[in-house]
Amino acid sequence: MVTTKKGAAKASAKKLKITLLRSPIGFNRTQGLTVEGMGLRRIRHTVELPDTPETRGMIHKVRHLVEVAE
């Protein structure tokens, strides 16, 4: 399969801004590890991650702790 530069640029251009709103303390340990894996360090910390199925799955797991903007 051949990927063109145009297609690669389009896929990498879409980003999600994820902000931690609630602490993962008191929730399932795997949820805390998921927050850490996304690079969120403290409440109100925002990171930009690529819009991939893997990132969407992580967001879904901790959707009660984060806010997502496109």
C-alpha positions in Angstrom: 0.0 0.0 0.0 1.4 3.4 -1.0 0.6 6.5 1.1 0.8 9.9 -0.6 2.0 13.0 1.2 -1.4 14.5 0.8 -3.1 11.7 2.6 -0.5 11.6 5.4 -0.9 15.3 6.0 -4.7 15.1 6.1 -4.6 12.3 8.7 -2.1 14.1 10.9 -3.8 17.4 10.7 -6.8 16.4 12.9 -6.1 16.9 16.6 -8.1 16.7 19.8 -7.6 19.0 22.8 -8.1 17.1 26.0 -8.4 18.8 29.4 -8.4 17.0 32.7 -11.3 18.4 34.8 -11.5 15.9 37.7 -8.9 14.0 39.6 -8.6 10.2 38.9 -8.0 9.6 42.6 -10.9 7.5 44.0 -11.6 5.9 40.6 -10.4 2.6 39.1 -6.6 2.4 39.0 -6.6 1.7 35.2 -8.4 5.0 34.7 -5.6 6.8 36.5 -3.1 5.0 34.3 -5.1 6.0 31.2 -5.0 9.7 32.2 -1.3 9.4 32.8 -0.8 7.7 29.4 -2.6 10.5 27.6 0.0 12.9 29.2 -2.3 14.7 31.5 -0.5 15.7 34.7 -2.8 17.9 36.8 -6.3 19.3 36.8 -6.9 21.9 34.0 -3.9 20.6 32.1 -4.5 20.4 28.4 -2.8 18.2 25.8 -3.3 17.9 22.0 -3.4 14.3 20.7 -4.1 12.9 17.2 -7.6 11.9 16.5 -7.1 8.1 16.2 -9.2 5.1 17.3 -6.7 4.5 20.1 -7.1 8.0 21.5 -10.9 7.9 21.2 -10.8 4.7 23.2 -8.8 6.3 26.0 -11.1 9.3 26.0 -14.1 7.0 26.2 -12.6 5.2 29.2 -12.2 8.4 31.2 -14.9 10.5 29.7 -16.2 11.5 33.2 -12.8 13.1 34.0 -12.0 15.0 30.8 -13.3 17.5 28.4 -12.7 17.2 24.7 -12.5 19.9 22.0 -11.7 19.5 18.4 
